[in-house]
Amino acid sequence: MTLRALALLAACLFFVQPAVADDAAAPPKTVQQFVDSLHFQTGTVKVARANATLKLDDAFRYLDARDAQRVLEQLWGNPPDADVLGMLVPTAAPLTEEKGSWAVVITYSNDGYVSDAEAGKIDYTKMLGDMQESTREANAERKQRGYSTVELVGWAEPPRYDAATNKLYWAKDLAFGDGKEHTLNYDIRVLGRGGYLSLNAVAGMSQLAMVKAEMPKVLAMTEFDAGQRYADFNSSTDKIAAYGIGALVAGTLAAKAGLFAKLFAVLLAFKKVIIGGVIALFAAAGRLFGRKSKSD
């Protein structure tokens, strides 16, 4: 069975539900209906599980954990990920757009206080070479598990750390399988007292200029709550992470399940599925490592 056939079957299974007497309870039949069922939030938004607050401007709207997971799983076909705490959706690139849409997925790690002592000493050029080598070495296992290969082409934007705000950001240029279009993976890490907030934006490389223009806004409007900020760290009582700031760039987590483990739940393959001309599942904003069928 081809990848397209498998994707079509999966999408059909999701949207075909038993008939019910109450039409209002029926699942959405179109992308627009699905998006209309989401509960977008604006203004000041609390991310309680991360002890953080987002002060949104007019450029972004927020989806809470439930709706963010619905978008990732039901609209974009990603596997379930209970770690997702929310999603930022640009108002200029709504989820109904096939091309140009993108979003920022929010997660939180409570591994402890991440020291930034090495921030000014890291050779990111050397780190890139090490990451590229590790990525190539991991491709054999990825293929064995049925996933497409990935190439870390380079930095789309080199890592930068703002010591005044304790915010780290960078962007990677990724290529999946034989796909001609590259993927932009833009990362932000906001360091806090007990861990870090992760904001991960994924788009096409053609959207680099737009994403680069918008992500500084995301940086500025994301803060930990009072008492939970980096400066509030108490070395006598607080947990310290087993890794430093370099590990955040080098993979999120060499200390955990490998270089791209976290991305499996966020990146969506370069494909679009259309069911009977009625429903389209778009992959412009997120790109999951597409699982291949035996016939592909």
N, C-alpha and C positions, 0 to 999 in steps of 0.2 A: 504494500500500500504506500502511495507517495506521501510526501510531507503535506502537500496541499490537501489530499484526501483525508489524511488524519486530522488536520486542523479543521477542515470543514465538518467532519464527523463530530469532533469535540464541541465545536460551536453549536451545531444542531442539537446535540444532547443537552447543552446548557439552556438553550432558548425554547426547546419544545417541552412544555409542561402539561400535566393533565388538565383537561377542561374543568373549569369551576363555574359555579353559578354567578359569582360576583365578579363582573368584568374588571372592577377596580383592583382586584387582587392578582390579575394576570400579570405576567412579567412584561417588561418593556419590549417592544417589537423593533424599535429603531434605535440608533445611536442617540438621536435627539431625545427620545423618550427616556432612555437610560440616564443621560446627563441631567434631564429635568427632574429625575428622581433623587438626585444628589442634594445634599444640604451644604451649600457653600457658606462660609463664614467670612466676615470682613472685620476690619478694625483690629482691636486688641484681642488676641487669642491665647489662651493658656494651653500649654502642652504639659498636663499635670504629671504624667509618668516620667517626664524628664526634668521637672522643676524648672521649666523655661517658659518664656513668653515671647510671642511674635507680635510686633506692632506693624501691621500690614498697611502699606499705602495702597493707592488705587490700582497699582500695577499687578497685584496678586490677590487671589482668593484662597481660602484654606478649606481642606476637607479633613475631617477627623479620622481616627484610625479605622473605623468601620467603613466609611465611604472610600477612603484611600485604598483599603484592601479590596473593596468591590471593584474599583477601577482597575487595579493591577490584575486581579484574578478574572473578573467577568468581562471586562472590556478589552484588556490587552492580553489575556490568556496566560498570565504568570502563575506559578505555583503559589499556594498559600504561604504567607509570611507574617506570623504573629508579632514580629519585631517592629513592623511598620506602625509608626505613631501618627502619621498624617501626611498630607501632600499639599504643596503649594502649586497652584495652577495660574499661569499668567493670563490676565484678562485679554491681552492682545492675541493670545494663541489658544482659543477654547478647545476643549476635548473633542468637539464635533469636527474639527478640521482634520482632514486626512494628511495634509502636508503642512508643516510649520508648527504643529502642536508639540509641546514638551511640558514637563512637570518636574518638580523637585520633591523627592521622596525623603521623609524625615524618619530617622531612627535614633536610638540612644544607647550608648554603652556605659554600664556602671562598673567597669573594671577598676575604677579608682583614679586618683589624681595622676595625670600624665605629665611628667617633668618636661619642661621646655629648655632645660639647661644646654642641650646639644643643638638647639635650633640654628645658631649662627655658625656651626662647625660642619654642617652636613654638605657633602659634595653631591649635589643632585644629578650632575652629569654621570658620575660613576654609579650612583644609585640606579639611574635609568638603565644603564648597561646591565647591571645585575638583575633588574626586574625583567628586562627583555629576555635574558638568558633563562631565568626561571620560568617565564611564560612559555618559551619554546619547549623546555623540558617537560612541562605539564601537558603539552598538547597530545602526547601519546596516550596518556590516561584519559584525557577528555574525549578523544576519538573512540577509545575502548568503551567508554560509558555512553556513547551515542551522541555526544555534543560536537558541534563544529569547532574547528581550531580557532585560536585567537592570536593576533599579532599586536604587540604593543609597539606602534609605529614611532611614537615619541611623545614629548610634552607638547600639548596644544597651548599650554601656559605653564611655565615652570613654577614649582612650589614657592609660596611666599608665606611668611609668618609675621603677623602683626603683634608684637610683644605688648603693645599698649592695650589691645582688646582681647588678646589671647585667642586669636582666630587664624586658622591655617587654611589656605586654599590653593588649588592647582587643577589642571585639566590634562587629560590623556587623550591621545589620538589612537583609536583602536580599530582594527580590521578583523572581521569575522569571516571565516571560511574563504570562499571565493568571491564574496560580495565586493562590488566595485565601490560602493559608498562606504566611507569610514564613519565611525561612531565617535561622537564627542562625549567624554565622560568627565563632567565638571564636579569636583568635590570640595566641600567646605567642612571643616571640623571646628567646632566651637568648644574650647576647653573649659571645663568646670571643676568644681571642688571634688566631685565624686566620680567623674567620668567625662565623656564628651558627647556632644550632639553632632550627628552626621546629617548633612544635607547633600543629597546626591542628585544631580541633574544629568539626564542623558538625552542627547539629540544628535542629529546628523552634523557632520563637519561643516556643511554648508550653512549651518545656523550658528557657527562659532561667534561671529560678530554680535549677533542678537543676544545670545546667551551671556557672553562676556559683558555686554552692556547692562544686563538685568541682574546678574548675580551679585554685584556690589550692593544692590538694594537689599538682597536677601541677607548679606553679611550684616548690613547696618541695622536691620530690623529684628535680629535674633539675639536674645540675651537670656542668660540664666537668671533666676529670681534671686533677690537679695538673700544672702546667707548660703547660696549654692554656687557662687561665682568662684572663679579661679583664685582670686585674692583672698577668699574666705578659708582657704585650706589650712588645716591645723595638723601639723606634722606629728603631734602627740596622740591624736585620736583617729585621724582619717586614713583610709586605705590608699596605698600607692600602687599604681598599675605596674605590671611586670615588664613593661616596655616603655620606651621614650617616644618622643614626637616623630622620630624618623620612621618608626614602624607604622604610623598612621598613613604615611605617604607610600611606604614600600609595600603595602598590600592590604591593608587593614588586616591582614593580620597574619603576618608570619607567625605571630604568637598563637594564632588560632588555626582555622582550617585551610590556610593557603592563600595565595595571592589574590585570586578572583572569587573566593568562596562567597563573599557578601554580594557580589554582583549577580549571582545566579538568580536571586529573587527579584532583581530590579530590571535587568536588561531584556528587552523583547526583540525577537528575531525580525529581520527585514522582510515582513510579509503582511499582506492584507487579505482577509477572508470576507467574501461577500456571499450572503445566503439569500437566494431567490431575489436578488436585486433590492432586498429590504433592509438587511442589517450588515453593517461593515464593522469589523473589528480592526482598529487602527494601531499601527506600530510606530508612529512617528516619534512619540515622546519617550517611550521606554523600549529597550531592546534586550530581550532575553536571549541567552545562548540557545539557539534553536536546536531541538532534538531532531535527529535525522532518522528516517525510516530505513529499513534494510535495502529498499529499492532505490534510495537516493544515492 
